[in-house]
Amino acid sequence: MVDRQRLVSGLIALGYLSAMWRREGWPGALALAVPLAIPLALIWYPGSVSRSTGRGWGLNRIDRPTPPLAIRALGWVLLLVPLLIIAVRWWRGTA
């Protein structure tokens, strides 16, 4: 089932891909598809990602699940940061 967050994040990702395709062609769009998969996975499947345990980056043990809301929020931050950067650069150029 597609909920609102999946739909909106998918549309934003398609917007990124179409903009890159218009600017750089297929190689640029395909190169962008891989990094876009990370925030989309965090937004679309936060429950599956939250159950991951094991060794962390600092080799500390991860022994409890992360709240799915926190994982989904991180996905949104990663997905929307480029839009924020574009908006700030646009605003600085016209101000």
N, C-alpha and C positions, 0 to 999 in steps of 0.2 A: 504494500500500500504506500502511496506517495503522499506524505504529509506536506504541509505548507513550507516547512524549513527545507525539505529535500527539493521541492519545486523551485523555490527562490534561489537556493544555492546552485542548483543545476543551471538555472537561467543566467546567473552571474558568471558561472564558469563558461557557458556557451558564449557569453558576451566577450570574455577575455580571449577565448579561442578565435572568435570571428574577427576581433580587432587585430590579433596577431597574424591571422591568415591574410587579412587585407594589407598589413604592413610588410610582412616577411615571407608570405607564401606558406606552402605546406610544411617545409622543414621547421619554420618557426612555430607553427601551431602544434606540430607533433612534439617539439621540444618543450613546449609549455604544458602539454597534457600530463606529463609525468609529475611535475611539481603540483599541479592542480589536484591530482589524485589524493594527496595527503590531507588537505583540509576537507575535501569532499568525504573521504572515509571517516574523518573525525565527526563530521556533521551527520552523516547518514547512518553510521553504525557505532554510536557512542557506547552502547551496552556491551558490545563484543570487545571493543578496545578497553573498556574499563575493567574487564575481568583478567587482563594480562598481568601476570606476576613473574617474578624471576629476579635477575640481576639488573640493576639500574646502570646508568652511565658511569656513576662513581663507584661501581661494584658494590653498592649497598643493596640489600635485599628489599624487593618490593613485595610486601606480604599482605597488603589489603587492597581491595579494588578502589580505583579513583571514581568519584561520583560522575555518572554520565553527563550531568549538566556541565561540569567543569570541562570535560572533554569536548562537548559540543561547543561550548563558549570559545575554547582555544581554536577549534576549527573555523568558527566565524571570524575570529581575530585574524588568523592567517589568510582567510579568503578576502577580507575587506581592507587589509593594510595597503595593498596596491591601489585601491580606489582612493584611499585617503592621501596617499603620496601624489597621485595624479591630480586630485582636487587642490592640494596645497601648491603644487607647481603651477597649475592653471591660475590660481588666485594670485600668486606672486607675479606671474607674467602679466596679468591685466591690472594689477593694483598700482 
